[in-house]
């Protein structure tokens, strides 16, 4: 009679019980571990007065997909430092001053400029465009970058600025190479 008893269903039942028991023991073990304390990355505000000057070689404007003409954001913060959905004229420097939120350590500035390219238009939007970005600390240029675009593309660039400790005598922020599209 025992030889006639089906062994496969019994084996499956035993394996399912072992797996369920192992998972239950693991969950109880994890629940018994102490929770780690959250560590916050608190950085001091930079003491210098910062400004950003942006000069365009073309009229920046939105296109059919996005109305964005110009946006400058610091460290991925939701509220940008500057944003415009209206046409930004070429050759006129846009000055953002003072720039709030720059901290001691690494800071990232994301610059996005719409080309206003429309597939039905031909001439002015089929040329490469450029923008010049200057970052100033206490009215002294510390970073100067030029971003170029392919004809009809938007310009998007990242500027990384490493601000030294506030007590560092005579130290100026350093620039790291960023991404350019």
C-alpha positions in Angstrom: 0.0 0.0 0.0 2.8 2.5 0.8 4.5 1.5 -2.5 1.3 2.6 -4.4 1.2 6.0 -2.7 2.2 8.7 -5.2 5.6 10.2 -4.3 5.7 13.2 -6.6 2.8 15.2 -5.0 4.3 14.4 -1.6 7.7 15.7 -2.8 6.1 18.9 -4.2 4.3 19.5 -0.9 7.5 19.0 1.1 9.4 21.4 -1.2 6.7 24.1 -1.0 6.7 23.9 2.8 10.5 24.2 2.9 10.5 27.3 0.6 7.6 28.9 2.5 9.3 28.2 5.8 12.7 29.6 4.6 11.0 32.8 3.4 9.1 33.2 6.6 12.3 32.8 8.7 14.2 35.2 6.4 11.5 37.9 6.8 11.5 37.5 10.6 15.3 37.8 10.6 15.2 41.0 8.5 12.6 42.5 10.8 14.8 41.8 13.9 17.7 43.7 12.4 18.2 47.3 13.7 17.2 50.0 11.3 20.1 52.2 10.2 20.0 55.9 11.0 19.4 58.1 8.0 22.4 60.2 7.0 21.7 63.5 5.5 24.2 65.3 3.2 24.3 68.7 4.7 26.5 71.2 3.0 27.3 74.8 3.9 26.2 77.7 1.6 29.0 79.2 -0.4 30.0 82.7 0.9 30.7 84.2 -2.5 28.1 86.0 -4.6 27.5 84.0 -7.8 26.0 85.1 -11.1 25.5 83.4 -14.5 25.7 85.3 -17.8 24.4 83.5 -20.9 24.8 84.9 -24.5 23.1 83.3 -27.5 24.1 83.4 -31.1 20.5 82.9 -32.2 17.0 83.7 -31.0 16.0 81.0 -28.6 12.4 79.9 -28.7 10.2 76.9 -28.2 9.1 74.6 -30.9 6.0 72.4 -31.7 7.0 69.9 -29.0 8.1 72.2 -26.1 7.5 75.9 -25.5 10.8 76.1 -23.6 13.2 78.8 -24.8 15.7 78.9 -22.0 16.1 77.0 -18.7 18.9 77.1 -16.1 18.7 74.6 -13.2 21.0 74.0 -10.3 21.6 70.5 -8.9 18.5 69.0 -10.4 16.2 71.2 -8.2 12.6 71.2 -9.5 12.3 75.0 -9.4 14.8 76.3 -12.0 17.0 79.4 -11.4 15.7 80.8 -14.7 13.1 79.7 -17.2 11.6 81.5 -20.2 8.9 80.3 -22.6 9.1 83.6 -24.6 11.7 84.3 -27.3 15.1 85.2 -25.9 17.0 87.5 -28.4 20.4 86.7 -29.8 23.4 88.7 -28.6 21.8 90.1 -25.5 23.4 88.7 -22.4 21.0 87.1 -19.9 22.3 87.8 -16.3 21.0 85.7 -13.5 22.2 87.3 -10.3 22.5 86.5 -7.4 22.4 82.7 -7.8 20.9 81.3 -4.7 21.6 77.7 -3.6 25.3 77.2 -4.5 26.8 75.1 -1.8 30.4 74.1 -0.8 31.4 71.1 -2.8 30.2 70.0 -6.3 27.4 71.9 -7.9 25.9 71.2 -11.3 24.3 73.7 -13.6 22.1 72.4 -16.4 21.5 74.7 -19.3 18.7 74.0 -21.9 18.0 76.2 -24.8 15.3 75.6 -27.4 16.3 76.2 -31.1 12.7 76.9 -32.3 13.4 74.7 -35.2 10.5 73.8 -37.3 10.7 71.1 -40.1 8.8 73.4 -42.5 11.3 76.3 -42.1 14.7 76.1 -43.8 17.3 78.8 -43.6 18.1 80.2 -40.1 17.4 77.0 -38.2 19.6 74.8 -40.4 22.8 76.4 -39.0 24.7 75.3 -36.0 24.0 77.4 -32.9 26.1 78.3 -29.9 25.7 79.7 -26.4 28.3 81.1 -24.1 27.9 80.6 -20.4 29.9 82.5 -17.8 29.8 81.7 -14.1 31.0 84.6 -12.0 32.0 84.6 -8.3 32.2 88.0 -6.7 32.1 89.6 -10.2 35.1 87.5 -11.4 34.6 84.9 -14.2 35.5 81.5 -12.8 34.0 79.3 -15.5 33.4 80.1 -19.2 32.0 77.5 -21.5 30.6 77.5 -25.1 28.0 74.9 -26.1 27.3 74.1 -29.7 24.4 72.3 -31.4 23.9 70.5 -34.6 21.6 72.3 -37.0 18.0 72.3 -35.7 18.9 70.6 -32.3 18.3 72.0 -28.9 21.4 72.9 -26.9 21.8 71.1 -23.6 24.9 71.3 -21.4 26.1 70.6 -17.9 28.6 72.7 -16.1 30.1 71.2 -12.9 31.6 73.6 -10.4 33.6 72.5 -7.4 33.3 75.2 -4.7 36.1 75.0 -2.1 35.5 75.3 1.6 34.5 78.7 2.8 37.6 79.1 5.0 40.0 78.3 2.1 42.1 81.4 1.6 42.3 82.5 -2.0 40.7 79.4 -3.4 38.6 79.7 -6.5 36.0 77.1 -7.7 37.2 74.7 -10.3 35.4 73.6 -13.4 34.9 70.0 -14.5 34.1 69.0 -18.0 30.4 68.4 -18.5 28.2 66.8 -21.0 27.4 68.6 -24.2 24.8 67.6 -26.8 
